[in-house]
Amino acid sequence: SVVVQSVPSSLEVILIPPRIDIIVRGGIKELQSLSDSAFRATVPYGDIETDTTGRVTPQVISPHDVLVVSQKPDYLKYIVRKRL
């Protein structure tokens, strides 16, 4: 799942879609030992605040010896609403 960082406590952000698929490249040893938890996909709330297009690009954080070749989708739509 993609996580939105630093969301004000009075707001809630819904990402559409909430997950992305990534393709990675690396050595066989490195790839064998990987799990989903080795990767993080995030969107800083500041990117949403300054956005004028209605979509944001998630940032993928991966182990240093693994290269992220592509991610799908490239952009995520979002909805920001007040928490009830």
Helices and strands as residue ranges (DSSP letters): E 2-5, E 11-16, E 21-25, H 28-32, G 36-38, E 40-44, H 45-50, E 55-56, E 59-61, E 67-72, E 76-82
